[in-house]
Amino acid sequence: MTEATAPHESVADPLRVTTLHDRHSALGASFTDFGGWLMPVRYSSDLAEHHAVRAAAGLFDISHMAEFLVTGPDAAAFLDFAVAGRISTMRVGKAKYSLVLAESGGIVDDVIVYRIADARFLVIANAGNRDAVSEAFAQRSDGFRSPQSPTEIPAGDFAFVAGAPRALVEDATDAYALVAVQGPRARAVVEATPGISGVTPELADLGYYSWAAGEFDGVPLFVGRTGYTGEDGFELLVPTAVAPALWDALLAAGEPHGLVPAGLAARDTLRLEAGMPLYGHELSLDIVPAQAGLARVVAADKDEFVGKAGLSAVVAADAPVLVGLASEGRRAGRAGYAVYDSADAALPVGEITSGALSPTLGHPIAMAFVSPTLSEPGTPLFVDVRGTRIPATVTTLPFYRRAQ
């Protein structure tokens, strides 16, 4: 799952903190402004936290993410209309990565949708796009209301008065906290955590992009087997008030397994190695899914969904597309650096969206938008790193795949 990096636009508005802020401070975390939230960027070192996730496990606070509950007899039909994927065919217990599109076909946000019951869904969106997704859902739900007559319409477990929403969207962000345990030892850590009980199905039987229900200290616990690092892992959703106790329990149980708290810096290099997009970098209102390699996420054969008309328009033949770039040496391209097709070309052919010296692979990697004529794997390009043209090669994403 992705996080938005939209800058905090109003200096007059105080940065928000999660319910775990005091825990982060006690652990010596450094903080950064992330989508209007004061979030831990690191606790010890970026490299140590990155390597811990690849070798053992890392614990992330992702409580800044936004949660929306969608309920009602038309909840599935509403989501089919509101997002790009086909949600109505999802089985209860499953999750799906999808996109909220603008009418133009540009990307408002990327989200994960969980089907909790036949008429109940959980949608997790990026922190910086909470308002944008809330507004989009509010506008798109107008057509999902009961007829004006008769005065009451029974619908299975639901009964709606005339004009009431048959798909109700509730912003539940402030009611919940979300933490992620990521890494090859993630399951062992969660299974060893005292207070977690009754998880059904058991974690060993839980498939990727599925969820399980359980309890933590007697309160409901939601466990999704998803992640944003390229490793196995789980995202745990609990009521805000019990999140500090869950954090403490996970850290204590995870210590023998090599679990460490990890910040946003490690999360960024992990997701980059895994070729996962970040809103505001690889995704934006100016990018349509096909440019970002996400055409597969769009159920283009649906009768109607917001953005379908925009996607049907002819995309310019020279519209840039997202590729991976790999380089040798130690000098890494960063977001905004220009990409050229030769060492002495006058005009750039693309721009890096995310880049770093890969801690796992030991060489520079980047994602970039380039001309489609230069997107074939193996194509030689050059990245301008502070005035020096560094040779790079187009490569297939992701850069890193975990051993199965």
Phi, psi and omega in degrees: 000147187259161170236143181280149178242028178301132183294152176285113195277335185245113180292344180285336181276128178291148176291140178279155175234151178279170179293349180261009186303317181296326177295318179297317179298317181296333179273003177080025183293147165266147187242159176216156174282119182227102179060032179090003179244145174271105189239150178291125179267330176195158175248314179244283175215151180304314184294317181297318181290321177299310183294327178297320179293321179290326186262329186221270181193151175230149179246121183244139168270115178237033182290352176284346178296154183261140178240132176235133173259130179241118185227164177119164183297337179254019184300316181293318179296321178299313181293326173302324180279325190275334181235169188283333183277169176267104186270329187297337181268358177295143174275150172301134182100355182251166177230158179216135172280133181212181183230139168264118184255153169277168177304329181288347186096351175291164189263117174283320178189159167253141190222164168244130180249127176249134175267110184274322179204179182305322184237034180212128182227150171246128178243124177252124184241171180285148183303311184289348180251013181306310182294321181294318179291319178301315179294318180297315180295321180298316179294321186281344180275352183302326182278359183250068179231154178295149176303161182288344176211152358293185187286338178215134182239109176288142180214082181063239180279359184246149171222125187238134173287163182303134178083356181283153180291133174268353169226109185258126179253125180238126174280107184254016187306314186285347182274344188231156170238150185228128175233155182235134172249117187232138177137168183297340178259012185300314182295319179299322180295310183296318181295333182271355187282120179294144180098336176275126184211162172063026182289121183227125355292163178298151185301325180296334182260002184273120180283166177295141185057047172227172179220160179226155177251143177201203178223152168231118183050039174085000178250156183299139179233130177250127183238115176256136177264076180228192178165175188222030185232348186087359177253168170295155179173175185222145173246127187247122182249126180220161172305143187307320187296332184261359183300317179301320179294322177295316178303312181298318182294319179296316180298317181293315180292329184276343184304315178294342181264002179087014179293136174229152170291140185228144184256186185291334179295312177295321179300325181289316180289328177295313182290330177294314177302325180278001177068028183266133185286154177238127181297139185092348176243288180271344183234140177192176177295340181269359182244131174266157187307318183299326179295327182267012180073024185244023178301329181295339182283339185269124174273080188295342182272002174296147182299318185204135169200154181295126181105347183298317181297320179295322179289336180285340178294151181290123177278134181307139184299334182260014178298131184295151179235156184277133177224165169264147177233135176237139180231167172260172179083204186236353184270114187259140171287151181236170180306130179097347180289142183280150177243136182236159179265000174203167183291339183237016180297143181278325185247138178288156177247004179179185183211138177288139176257325177211141179200152180193164167281113186295119178295327182281317187269336176083012176218164182292141174226158180199158166248143185210151169266125181226168176302138181300337178289349182243020188263358182289131177307137183098349180293128178280134177222179180225137177252130178276106179254096180050049174094354178247130178278115181259125179298140179217159181232133176295132182224156180288138174275149000278169177283331186228136172232132179288152175292134183278000000 
